[in-house]
Amino acid sequence: MKLSRHHLAALAAFLIWGFFPIPLRLMAGYSSGQILFFRVLLSLALLLLINLTARRATVRATARQWRQADTAERRQVAFSTLAGGVLLTSNWLLFIYVVNKVSVQAGSFAYLICPILTALLGFVVLGEKLRFNQWLAISLSAVSCALLGAGAWQNVLLSLIVAFTYAAYLITQRKLQGYDRLVLLTVQLLLAALVILPAARLLGADPAAGIQDSYLLLMATVLSVGFTVIPLFLNLFALNVLPSGTVGILMYLNPLVSFALAFLYFGEQATLKQGVAYGVILLSVVLYNTKRSLKGNPAPAKS
């Protein structure tokens, strides 16, 4: 397969997300709520700047598209956008907590199992069909979770919640086909900011102290620009041309890179039982994608 610039964009996006634990760990001294607070606000500020300058025509077209839709569609778009904002913000908060307070392995496991969990939710919620090998992959994933959960069920439960929030986010976004993804993401972060601002103290965030903390602002800017907006643009650029199945398979680079970092960079250890469990989940990933080429059926893509 010839690699185009769109393939390279997708590869770059997932490689960047794979290295996400490094800047997060550099902020381990801050509460998860404090990190989330400034990541949301800075990402929102940058997206607003982009949309209101370089993408004004797209914003107007998206607003017009929503206004001209029938009542049922407008309600569906509004609900899916609101639910997506809640789920995405929850996912960010939980992932920050898991990586900084539990382990990089736990965060990596969440995104390794996420596409398979998304397929299961697609079956339950949307009535999507699953092949026999995909049901077998889901069963193997359950075995993997059981192996990891023996003696450390709290960590596995946290990983599954992280995976579930992102999988549920992807399911809600499937109801928004035909609408500009970046505009809707900006709306979702705007809604998240409206909730986070008054609830900052409940989240363990201290906006006043954060504004005076140059290190926090620098690292939050790195998270927002380098690990949120830039890979997001690369991912959307790739999705403009590549089949979602291609991007869905490339998505596995993210957790695989994070797993490598967990062992080679952060020095985390894995027991034999954990090694077997990780092997089972990798087998389930391969099995799930059997009979699917890089131009195969649609798969969830990180957004």
N, C-alpha and C positions, 0 to 999 in steps of 0.2 A: 504494500500500500504506500502510495506516495504521500509524504507528509506536506500538507499545505500550511499556510500561515494560520489557518483556522485550527488545524490540529495542534500547531505549536502554541497557539493562544490557550487552548484547553489544557495542554500539558503544563504550561507555565502557571495557570490558575491553580491547578490541583497541587502542583509542587509547592507553590507559595503557601497554600492552606496546610500542607503537610508539615511545614516548618513553624506553624502557628504556636506550638507549645513553647518555643524559645522565648519570644517576647513576653508571653504570659508568665512564664516562670521568673522573668526579670522583674515582674510586678507582684510576686508572691507575698510581699509584705503588706499589700493593700487588700482591703476586703473585696470580695467578688462584686458587691453592689457598687463600690466606688469605681472599680474598673468598668463595669457595665454602664454606669451613669455617663462617664466621659466618652466611652466608645460610641454610645448611641448619639449623644449630642454632637460630637465632632463629625461622625459619619453623616448625620442629618445635615449639618451645616455645609459640608462639602457637596452632598447630593443636591441640596437646594441651590447652591451656587451654580452647579453644572446645569441643572434643569432649567433654571431661570435665566441663564445666559445662552449656553450653546444649544439647548433643546427646547426652547420656548414653543416652537411649532409643534413638536411632539406632545408637549404638555397640553396645549390647546386642543389638539386632535383627540387626545385621550379623554379630556373632559367633555368634548362634543360627542364622542362615541358613547360615553356613559349617559349623557342627557338624552340622546336620541333613542336609547334602548327602551324596551318595554318595561313595565313596572316590575315584573318578575325578575328580569335580568338585572335591573338596577339593585334590587334587594339582594340578589345572589352575589353580585360583585361587592356590594357594601359589606355583607356578612363575611365573605371569604377574605376580604382585605382586612377587616377588623380581627377576625380569628387568626389570620396569618401574622399580623403584628404582634398579637399576644403570644403565639407559639414561637415565633422567631426570637422575641426578646427573652422568653423563658429559656429557650435553647441556649442563647448566648450566656445568660447568667449561670445556668447549670454547667455548661461546658467549662467556663472559667473556674468554677468551684471545683469540678472534678480534676482538672489538670493541675491546679495549684494546691489542692487539699487532699487529693486521693493519689492519683498517679497518672502519668502520661499514657500508660498502657490502657487504663480504664477509659480515657478519652478516645484513644485510637480504636478500641474495641467498639465503642458506640457507633462510630462512623463506618466501621467495617461491616457491621450488621445492619446499618440503616437502610441500604437499598433493598435488602431482603424483607425487612420489616415494612418498608413502603409497599412492596408487592403484596404482602399479607393484608395491609390496611386497604389497598386498592381493591382486593377481592371482597373484603367485608363491607366497605363503605360504598364503593363504586360498582361492585359487581363485575370487576374485571376477571378474565379467565386466566387460570394458571395451568401450565403443562405439568405432567407427572414429575419430570425432573425438578421442577421448581418447588413442588410440594415436598419432594424428597430433600431438597436443599433447606427448606424451612424446618423440616424435622431435624436435620443435622445441626442447624443453628440452635434449636432448642436443646439438643444434647450438649452442645458446646456451652451454653449458658448454665446448664445443670452442673457440668464439670467445674466451671469457674465459680459457681455459687456455693459449692460444697466448702464450707468453712469461711467463706468471704461473701456471703449473699448480699450484704449491704452495698459493697462496691459494684457487684453485677447489677443490682437493682438501680443504682445511680446511672450506670452506663445505659441500661435499657430505657430509663426515663429520658436521658439525653437523646438517644436514638429515636424514641417515640415522638418527642416534641418536634424533631426535624422531619421525621417521616410524615407526621400529621400536617406539618406546615406544607410539605410538598403536595399532599393530597388536596388541601384547601386551594392551592395555587392552580391545580388542574382545572378548577372551575373558572379560571380567569384567562382562558385561552383567547388570544386575539387582542388582549390589552397589553400595553407597553409595560414590561417587567420593571424597568428602572423607575418609571413614574409611580407605579404601585408600591414599590419598595420604599420610595421616599414618603409616600402617604403613610405606610405602615410605621416607619420610624418616627414620623411626626406624631402619630397617635401614641406610640410608645413613649415619646418624650413628654406628651401631655399627662401621661400617667406617672412617669418616673419623677418628674419635677416635684410635684407635691408629696410623693411617697419616698423621697430620697432617704430620709431618716430611717424609715421602716426597712429599707434595703441595706442599711449600714453605710450609706454614702454621706459624705460631708462636702457639699459643693463649695462652701466658702474656703475650707482648708485646701481642697483640690486646686482651686484657682490660683492659690499662692504657692503651690508645689510644682516647681518647674520640671522636676524629673517625671512626675505623674503626667503632666501635660505633654511632655515630649513623648513618653512611651504610649500614651493614649492616642496621640497623633500618628505614631507609627502603626498602631493597631488599626486605626480608622482608615488611613491612606494606604499603607502597604499591605495590610492583611484583610481589608474589607472592600474598599472601593475599587482599587486596581484589579485584584483578581476577579471581582464581580464583573467589571467591564470586559476583561479577557474572556470570562465564561459566556457572557451575553454575546460577545463578538463571535465566538465559536458556534453558539447555538443558532446564529443567523444563517449558517450554511450547513453545518454538520447535523446528521440525524441525532436525535436525543439518545438513541442507543449507543452511539459512538461515545458521546460525552459521558453517558452513564457508566460505561466500562472504564473509561479513563479516570472516573471519579475514585476508583479504588487506589489510585496513587496516593491520595491524601492520607488514609489511615496507614498504608504500608510505610510511607516515609516517616510518619509519626511513631510507628512501632520501632523502626530502625533507630530513631532518635532516643526512644525510651531506653533501649539497651546500650547503644554505642555512645551516646552523648550524655544522657542523664545517669547512666550507670544503674538503672533499675534491673532487678533480678526476676527471673521467672522459675517457678517450680516445674518439675516434670509434668505434673497434672495440668498446669497452665499451658505448658508447651503443647501438650496433646490437644487441649481445648482450642488453642489458636490454630493448630493444624486442621482440626475438624471444621472450624469456621472458614478457613481458606479453601478447604475441599468443597464446602457448601457453596462458596462464591463461584468456584469454577463450574460446579455442577449446575448452579442456577443459570449460568450464561452459556451452557451447552446448547449447540445448534443455533447460536446467535453470533453472527460475525460482527465486525465493526460497523457494518451497515445494516444491522439486524433490527429487531423490534425495539420500540421505545423503552427507555429505562429512565428512572428518575435522575435528574441532574441537579447538582448543588447550585443554589442561586444566592 
